Amino acid sequence: MGAFEKKTLIKASADTLYRWHLEDGAFEALTPPWENVRVLSRPEHLDEGAEVVLQIAMGPFRMHWVALHCHFESGRRFDDIQKSGPFRKWQHSHRFLPVSAHSAYMLDSIEYRLPGGALINGGGDWLVQRKLKRMFAYRHESLKAIFEPKDEGQAGASKGSP
């Protein structure tokens, strides 16, 4: 089984980061432009038991990825677990760890298992790790740009909307 983790200090409260992640458009704002992913359906509100259906491209092939959202702890955590998709197992925990009233760590933890036997899991793991490192570097830098804009005069303008 593979595992990945990315942790970044963000200048926003844990509650603010948590609420922002649940807003419509947050997923799209954090999706790197090189990823060919499209949201096919999502509920009006992201909460316990909510399912999101994505279409992902893997080369010339397209497939659906159904993610079930669970383990909600208001202001601190929620998970998405693959119900169906490209992995044998996928669990992504989004954790918001308070540091102060105005800062928190964004911690993304992923556990996954590739389809197939030991050969595929062993050989494919480095590809998955490489892709996750690049994707989550982008996601965390995007969060920093949203909550810590370079032009401090615009700090309040971008924080509320993904």
Buried (B, 14 or more C-beta within 10 A) or exposed (E): EBEBEBEBEBBBBBBBBBBBBBEEEBBEBBBBEEEEEEBEEBEEEBEEEBBBBBEBEEEEEEEEBBBBBBEBEEBBBBBBBBEEBBBBEBBBBBBBBBEEEEBBBBBBBBBBBBEEEEEEBEEBBEEBBEEBEEBBEBBBEBBBEBBBBEEEEEEEEBBEEB
